[in-house]
């Protein structure tokens, strides 16, 4: 349920990844920030807000950590999904490339 929500969000930002504007882990951070900052409307929002903590300093840097062991499992699953999706996108991009495309 939570991975499905994140998958929908990351797929909507696919063009940003392929153009090099962002990475999957940054997209994950953006999604968690969006979910945590809004009023919970469903189970996904409530679970993420209960299990994950977002901390931000005065210069705008932030980190995400789990509030509990189950939150750590959730955060690891989201992180691994983000990385695997980024690898999938890069593999799809490389599929139609030839070695000559990378020579000067």
C-alpha positions in Angstrom: 0.0 0.0 0.0 2.8 2.5 1.0 5.1 1.3 -1.8 2.3 1.6 -4.3 1.8 5.3 -3.3 5.5 5.9 -3.5 5.8 4.1 -6.8 3.1 6.3 -8.3 4.9 9.4 -7.1 8.3 8.3 -8.4 6.9 7.3 -11.7 5.4 10.8 -12.1 9.0 12.2 -11.6 10.6 9.8 -14.1 11.5 12.6 -16.5 13.4 14.4 -13.8 15.6 11.3 -13.2 16.3 10.7 -16.9 17.2 14.3 -17.5 19.6 14.2 -14.5 17.8 16.9 -12.5 17.3 14.6 -9.5 17.9 11.1 -8.1 15.5 8.5 -6.8 16.7 9.0 -3.2 16.0 12.8 -3.5 12.6 12.0 -4.8 12.0 9.6 -1.9 13.0 12.5 0.5 10.6 14.8 -1.3 7.7 12.3 -1.1 8.3 11.7 2.6 8.4 15.4 3.2 5.2 15.9 1.4 3.4 13.1 3.3 4.7 14.2 6.7 3.9 17.9 6.2 0.2 17.4 5.2 -2.8 16.5 7.2 -3.2 12.7 7.1 -6.0 11.7 4.7 -5.6 8.0 4.6 -3.8 5.0 6.1 -0.6 5.6 4.1 -0.3 9.2 5.5 -1.0 8.1 9.0 1.5 5.2 8.9 4.3 7.3 7.4 3.7 10.0 9.9 3.8 7.5 12.8 6.8 5.5 11.7 9.1 8.1 10.1 10.7 11.2 11.4 11.9 14.1 9.3 14.4 16.5 10.9 15.5 19.8 9.2 18.1 22.3 10.3 18.2 26.1 9.8 20.1 25.9 6.5 17.5 23.6 4.9 19.4 20.3 5.2 17.3 17.4 6.5 17.5 13.8 7.3 15.0 11.0 7.6 15.0 8.4 10.3 12.7 5.8 11.7 10.8 6.1 15.0 10.6 2.4 15.6 11.9 -1.0 14.3 8.9 -1.3 12.0 9.6 2.3 10.8 13.2 1.2 10.0 11.8 -1.7 8.0 9.5 0.6 6.1 12.2 3.2 5.4 14.6 0.5 4.2 11.9 -0.9 1.9 11.3 2.6 0.5 15.0 3.3 0.0 15.6 -0.1 -1.7 12.6 0.5 -4.0 13.9 3.9 -4.9 17.3 2.5 -5.8 16.0 -0.4 -7.8 13.7 1.9 -9.7 16.6 4.2 -10.5 18.6 1.2 -11.7 15.7 0.1 -13.8 15.4 3.6 -15.5 19.1 3.7 -16.2 19.1 0.2 -17.6 16.2 1.1 -19.9 18.2 4.2 -21.0 21.3 2.1 -21.7 19.4 -0.6 -23.7 19.4 1.4 -26.9 23.0 2.7 -26.5 26.0 1.4 -28.3 29.7 1.5 -27.1 30.4 4.1 -29.8 27.9 6.5 -28.2 30.3 6.9 -25.3 33.4 7.6 -27.2 34.7 11.1 -28.0 
